[in-house]
Amino acid sequence: MTGARFVALVAATLLVSCRADSPRKAPPVARHPHTAASREAPFAPSPAASPIPAASSIPAPSPLTAPAAPAAPGACGAMTVRFYDVGQGLAALVELADGRRVLVDTGDDPARSSQQCHGACAGWHSRLMADLERDLGGHPIDLLWITHQHSDHLGGAADVMARFSVGQLVDNGQEPGKREVRHMHDVAASRGTRVTSIGPGNEAAALTSSPSARLTAIVPERWPHACARDANDCSIGLRIDQCASSVLFVGDAQRSEEDGLDPRGHVTLLQVGHHGSDTSTSPAFLARVAPKYAVISAGKRGEGTNAGYCHPRRSVVERLTAELGDAPTGTVASFDATGGCGKEGEESHWIDARTSARLWITARDGDVVLSSVGDGVFLRR
Ligand SMILES: [Zn+2]
């Protein structure tokens, strides 16, 4: 890694990957060049309830900052990561020690058809909005990070921006003409939320680190070929470091994208890719990340859209439990992929797999709130 590349990564990081969560074949991805450079803006600490800047007064990207300096023990403050139980989807709020708040993904679209979601999506969304109302406590969301353009990740974004103050929206710049993406961007414009697209070659301009929090986009050097047909493999990842603690979000990145990702070293806490699907969390990727803790955001068995996906997969749960290394303390219903999800006989392929005490699954555990004081340890609250 060159010095310039390292410095660039310090200030902003993206990651890409993930593939479509729709059980139906996704339409070809409409690719377009990244044109967001002129819209990029710094992600600066905002004290509280900062006014949303007018879209017409977007500042130029700020100079990249140095990595977070080593801090004395106890000087790191607390970082809290809240994985919300949004069923089959992802939404996680990170409260940084410097006071900033980062929301990674927004769960599914409450209006998703009952045929696709079996009536569950509206409930998942309303629960998320109530949780955000409580946990934000009137503070703004400084950064809304959309890992990729699938409904179960961006579906709640428009509503989130309409209801809460959001300083900056980051997405992967893909499929700008897709209805949900267009709607998300329209709401951002109407609310004066800055919009930045991040991807290969354009990962260093959107985020600003502070002495206590370093944000890095984790993206491959180029999109994998699979990105053109599967939005999951265009996920943009986000790594946040606070002293000796770190968290990595990978969205729904699958193996073809994982293979091209440099996580910038080991990670303390991992958001398990693609809801625990066996398309992701390859042994090679897991070895590079070497997490101490992990969270799978997945829906309950047979609930809503998860009736068509059967997340998480037994092989991934077992791989993670072996990697995390703590004595198994519980089990979780996980799907053995030797069976067909949604097919006759599916029932017999749901297995209670043993889980490490350092592995949480929202389908079983509900909201998972983890805190660290920068010492490489996360404790559940
Ligand atoms: Zn997903």
Residues whose N, C-alpha, C, O or C-beta is under 5 A from the ligand:
A	BS01	ZN	D21 D152 D252
